[in-house]
């Protein structure tokens, strides 16, 4: 079964359901959402929608599962002096040897497969258990914990120097020696060097690393940055995987990129570009010894093939797009759901700063000289979409309409309950298009691509059908995710609509820097405006969490009132697991397959 056939079937079935539904339903016109008022300082619980096995006419509201703790400002040391020496401790107790079994994981892509800190690390490194970061996140609470750093982050009084105490005795795989401060310094500098496409390049480039001893470093930054640790040094995104300086300098970056060496509980033993990666467990690892010996990650793009391999036992783990969950369950496959991994919708490309050489002032939703017309177009594109119907009929009820492009986990303290999902009103949408000067619509290219854990192709197709119902002429353009993200980085999506998501981050202000900041070097950029830049700059400089929430509120209100994107649904990530998989602590809110060392076999 090919993806093209699946998309065609989805489009036909979905279109028929819309036509039949339109015959039995009277369209209701709605008004523009009322201006909102900033919420009180205390945190407000953000509603989330519980996934259901069957479509339901209305989403069931459920509380947020284990709300993410708010990151506190870094604890200041008494004075900007070196932190105390780390305490030498046994790394681990002797562990039972891994079982002589293989666990096979299916993913639809491996990212850029340039597995060094100078590459775009997010997708690839979330899959790579051969690496570790300086700090970890608790899988259930997302609380910050020490990892390769032995202690929690320690800052100087002026908040411009981060002292890092490294764990002693941690070994790189294949005999490449002990991890030391030299390796961490080398890693940070590689991530921030010229030519790096690491999402945290800007942050790392500004850091000056001073080695204070074999296991102690001081990272000097030009201005207080409370988010440095969360932004780069946790495995939620693995933007700073600690690499071996000795290994890379010995074999060269090309070989090290293809067959990376880290300190993790698995070591990479085979890499077939674009096809698969094989790992072996590290016996008696300092942190956790895997329950099984061999891990294989295979690239399988077709959901039908993923389901078939899970059903026959050829594979043990695979993300299942929401539209295919009923088929998977019918085949006897267990579905485990990672809740609130983010939000998904459609980005309207070309909303760039006018100074960009790729800026096109004539894109209908940009219209640089006539912003009022552009606003009407963006609002029309939003009112044309029936979000609940997409969730019910395309996502099988796994999701829920959500008014802003941020996960509930991240905006509990800055979300305004008066914000409501944009309503479905095709009559008003057509009227707005006419007022904007497009009575017969206009042409738009909708790119479609697959992405692990996200129903990107299905969302793109459904929104395309709704837009066509109000006169928009949509051209579908299949594209590879890697190629699309390169276009986003280069700001070359003027006039192009594309499926886009917002992951759950350790702090909301960190997340927005990747997706909506003109200084972003990340590959997920969706739009940029000078007013948004000003709010992000202000938020990054504000270490006080409560004050930062007011900035977060202003940021999302600006986007909500101006319809800069087309949010569709909350995302919950369904994961199919085979009969051999027992306990597995997956990271709450994480939209990637992750934590394979935590899998226990039955």
C-alpha positions, 0 to 999 in steps of 0.5 A, spaced: 500 500 500 503 506 498 502 513 501 499 516 495 494 511 495 492 512 502 492 519 501 487 519 495 483 514 499 483 519 505 481 525 501 475 521 497 472 518 504 473 525 507 470 529 502 464 525 501 463 525 509 464 533 508 459 533 502 454 529 506 455 533 512 454 539 509 447 537 506 444 535 513 447 541 517 446 549 517 452 553 517 452 558 522 456 565 522 460 567 528 463 573 530 471 575 531 473 572 538 473 578 543 479 581 546 482 578 551 484 580 558 491 578 561 490 572 566 491 573 574 498 571 576 496 565 579 497 559 574 491 556 571 489 549 569 489 548 561 484 543 559 487 537 555 483 532 551 483 525 552 484 520 546 478 516 545 478 509 541 472 512 537 470 519 534 466 523 539 461 529 537 465 533 543 472 532 546 472 530 553 476 535 557 481 531 562 486 534 566 493 535 564 497 529 566 503 531 571 504 538 569 511 540 568 514 543 573 516 551 572 523 552 571 526 556 577 531 561 575 538 558 576 541 558 583 546 563 584 553 561 588 555 566 593 560 569 588 563 568 581 568 562 583 569 555 581 564 550 584 566 545 589 570 539 587 565 533 585 565 527 589 567 521 587 562 515 587 561 508 584 558 509 578 553 503 578 552 497 582 554 490 578 548 489 573 545 483 570 548 482 563 543 484 557 538 478 555 541 475 548 534 478 544 533 484 539 528 489 539 526 492 533 524 500 532 521 503 526 521 510 524 519 514 518 526 518 518 533 518 521 533 526 521 539 528 517 544 522 519 549 527 521 550 525 528 555 530 531 553 537 535 554 541 528 548 538 525 541 538 526 540 534 532 533 533 534 530 528 530 536 523 530 539 524 537 532 523 540 533 516 537 540 515 539 541 511 545 549 512 544 549 519 547 548 522 553 547 530 555 549 534 561 542 534 565 536 529 564 529 530 565 525 525 569 520 521 564 514 522 568 515 529 571 520 532 566 524 535 572 531 537 571 536 531 574 543 531 573 546 526 568 553 527 565 553 533 570 554 530 577 550 536 580 545 541 578 546 547 574 550 552 579 550 560 577 555 566 579 551 571 582 551 575 576 548 569 572 553 570 567 557 564 569 555 557 569 559 552 573 559 545 571 561 539 575 562 533 571 561 525 573 568 522 574 569 515 571 564 515 565 567 512 559 566 513 552 564 507 548 569 502 544 575 504 549 576 511 547 577 513 554 574 517 560 569 523 559 573 530 561 572 537 561 576 537 554 570 533 551 565 538 553 568 544 551 570 541 544 562 539 544 560 546 545 564 549 541 562 544 535 555 546 536 556 553 536 562 554 530 561 557 523 557 552 519 553 549 524 546 548 523 545 546 531 538 549 533 542 552 539 548 555 535 546 562 537 547 560 544 553 556 543 557 561 539 556 566 544 559 561 550 566 562 552 568 555 555 573 555 561 576 549 563 577 549 571 580 542 572 579 535 569 572 535 571 570 542 572 568 547 567 565 555 567 561 557 561 561 564 560 555 567 557 555 575 555 548 576 558 544 572 563 540 566 560 536 562 565 534 558 559 541 555 557 541 549 561 534 547 558 535 550 551 541 545 550 543 540 555 537 535 556 535 529 552 529 532 550 532 535 544 539 532 545 542 539 542 548 538 546 550 530 545 557 530 549 562 527 544 569 524 544 574 529 542 579 524 542 575 520 537 573 525 532 580 528 532 583 521 530 578 518 525 575 525 522 568 528 522 566 524 516 567 517 519 565 520 526 558 523 524 556 516 520 559 512 526 558 516 532 561 515 539 558 517 546 557 515 553 550 512 552 548 505 554 548 503 547 553 503 542 552 504 535 555 498 531 552 498 524 549 504 520 546 504 513 544 511 511 537 512 510 535 505 512 537 502 519 542 503 525 544 497 529 546 498 537 549 493 542 548 494 549 554 497 554 554 492 559 554 494 566 553 501 564 554 507 569 547 509 569 542 503 566 544 497 563 539 495 558 535 489 559 536 486 552 543 486 547 541 489 541 537 494 538 535 496 531 532 502 528 529 501 521 526 506 517 519 504 514 515 510 512 508 507 510 504 506 516 500 500 513 507 496 513 509 498 520 502 495 522 504 489 519 511 488 522 508 489 529 502 484 527 507 479 525 512 480 530 518 483 525 518 489 529 517 491 537 515 499 537 513 504 532 509 510 532 502 509 529 499 516 526 492 517 529 488 515 522 491 508 523 490 507 530 483 503 529 487 498 524 492 497 528 488 495 534 483 491 530 490 487 528 491 486 536 496 491 537 497 495 543 497 502 543 500 506 548 499 514 548 504 519 549 499 525 551 500 533 550 506 532 545 504 539 542 500 542 537 499 541 530 496 545 524 498 549 518 503 554 517 502 560 512 509 561 509 512 567 507 511 571 513 518 573 514 522 580 516 521 585 510 529 585 510 529 578 507 531 577 500 526 571 500 520 576 502 515 577 497 510 582 499 505 580 494 503 573 498 495 574 499 496 573 507 502 577 507 500 583 503 506 588 506 503 594 504 495 592 506 496 589 512 488 589 513 487 585 507 492 580 509 489 579 516 482 578 513 485 572 508 489 569 514 482 569 518 478 566 512 483 561 512 482 559 519 474 560 519 474 555 513 477 549 517 472 545 521 477 542 526 472 538 530 471 534 524 478 533 522 479 530 529 473 526 529 474 523 522 481 523 520 485 523 527 479 518 530 478 522 536 485 523 538 486 530 539 482 536 541 481 543 538 486 548 541 486 555 540 494 557 540 500 554 538 503 551 544 502 545 548 498 545 555 504 543 559 508 549 557 502 555 558 499 553 564 501 559 567 500 564 561 494 561 558 487 565 558 481 560 558 477 566 554 481 564 548 477 559 544 479 555 538 477 559 531 470 557 529 468 554 523 464 559 519 465 558 511 460 563 510 464 568 513 470 566 510 468 567 503 465 574 505 472 575 508 476 573 502 471 577 497 472 583 502 480 582 501 479 582 494 479 575 492 472 573 491 474 567 486 480 565 491 487 564 489 492 559 488 496 556 494 501 550 494 500 545 500 506 541 501 505 534 504 510 530 508 511 524 513 514 525 520 514 520 525 508 521 531 505 527 527 499 526 522 502 531 517 500 528 511 493 527 513 492 534 516 495 537 510 490 533 505 484 535 510 485 542 510 486 543 503 479 540 502 476 545 506 480 551 503 477 548 496 470 549 499 471 556 499 474 557 493 482 556 494 485 553 489 490 548 492 496 545 489 499 538 493 506 538 493 509 531 496 516 533 499 521 529 503 521 532 511 529 533 510 528 538 504 522 541 507 526 543 513 531 546 509 527 550 505 524 553 512 531 554 515 533 558 508 526 562 509 524 559 502 516 558 503 513 564 501 506 563 499 507 556 501 502 552 506 505 546 510 503 542 516 507 544 522 507 543 529 510 545 536 513 540 541 512 540 548 519 544 551 522 545 557 519 552 557 515 556 553 520 561 551 525 556 549 520 553 544 518 560 541 525 561 539 526 555 535 519 557 531 518 564 531 524 568 532 528 571 526 535 569 530 533 562 529 537 557 526 533 551 527 529 548 521 522 549 524 521 556 523 514 558 521 514 565 521 517 572 524 515 579 525 519 584 529 513 585 534 514 578 536 522 578 536 521 584 541 517 579 546 522 573 545 528 578 546 524 580 553 522 573 555 529 571 554 532 576 559 527 575 564 529 570 569 523 571 574 518 565 572 512 569 574 514 575 570 516 571 564 509 568 564 506 575 562 511 575 556 508 569 554 501 571 555 502 577 550 506 573 545 500 568 544 495 573 544 499 577 539 499 571 534 491 569 536 489 576 535 492 576 528 491 569 525 498 568 524 497 560 523 492 555 522 492 551 529 488 545 528 489 540 534 492 538 540 497 532 539 497 526 543 502 521 540 500 513 539 505 508 539 504 501 537 508 496 541 509 488 540 507 483 545 514 482 548 514 489 550 513 490 558 514 496 562 517 502 558 518 509 561 517 514 555 518 521 556 512 525 558 510 530 552 516 528 548 514 527 540 519 522 539 521 515 540 526 515 546 528 512 552 530 505 549 534 503 555 528 503 559 524 498 555 523 492 559 522 485 556 516 481 558 
